[in-house]
Each structure stands twice: as C-alpha cells, then as structure tokens.
Amino acid sequence: MAYAATAAAAALTTTTDENGVVTFEIEVPALVDENDGVSVQVTLNNGETKVGEAIEYTK
C-alpha cells in the first residue's frame, strides 16, 4: 500500500542572511522503505512562486 503525506505551508522560522540566502535541514527517518522518498518544493511566502526545482530524495 502506498502512503502519501503533504505538509502545506511548513513555514521556516529563520530569516535570510545578508546575501538573501536561507538554509534549512530535512530529516528523513531511518525507517524508510525501499523506493520511498520525499520531494520538497520551496516557494515564496505568497505560496505560489516556486524557487527552482523540487528537491527529491529516494532510498
């Protein structure tokens, strides 16, 4: 059985640095089944403007 979850509007609590860059970490649980993964699409605070391409990880 496939399981999918969506976390809409997961706000960052950090601000940009002097160069306009913000960094964040994504933790993938140790118990990830074969072929499971995560895809993250960063957007601006308007919720519509995408920043680059989605970041994807598949085990």
FENBEL-V317324 format. One record per residue. N is the residue number from 0. RES is the residue in one letter. PSI is psi as a letter, one per 40 degrees, with the letter a starting at -180 (none if undefined). OMEGA is omega in whole degrees, -180 to 180 (NA if undefined). D_CENTER is the distance of its C-alpha to the mean C-alpha in whole Angstrom. Layout:
# FENBEL-V317324
n = [N:N]
res = [RES:RES]
psi = [PSI:PSI]
omega = [OMEGA:OMEGA]
d_center = [D_CENTER:D_CENTER]
This chain:
# FENBEL-V317324
n = [0:1:2:3:4:5:6:7:8:9:10:11:12:13:14:15:16:17:18:19:20:21:22:23:24:25:26:27:28:29:30:31:32:33:34:35:36:37:38:39:40:41:42:43:44:45:46:47:48:49:50:51:52:53:54:55:56:57:58]
res = [M:A:Y:A:A:T:A:A:A:A:A:L:T:T:T:T:D:E:N:G:V:V:T:F:E:I:E:V:P:A:L:V:D:E:N:D:G:V:S:V:Q:V:T:L:N:N:G:E:T:K:V:G:E:A:I:E:Y:T:K]
psi = [h:i:h:i:i:h:g:h:f:g:i:i:e:i:i:i:a:e:e:e:h:i:i:i:i:h:h:h:i:d:g:h:i:h:e:i:a:i:h:h:h:h:i:i:e:e:e:d:h:i:h:a:i:i:h:i:h:h:none]
omega = [178:178:178:177:179:175:-179:175:174:-172:173:180:179:178:179:176:-177:178:-180:-177:173:178:178:-180:175:179:176:-178:180:-178:177:-180:176:-180:173:179:-180:176:-178:176:179:177:175:-176:174:177:-176:-175:-180:177:-180:-180:178:175:-177:176:175:180:NA]
d_center = [23:20:17:14:12:10:9:10:10:8:10:10:14:15:16:17:19:23:21:18:16:13:11:9:9:7:10:11:14:17:19:17:19:20:18:15:12:8:6:3:5:6:10:13:14:16:13:15:15:12:11:12:11:8:7:8:10:13:16]
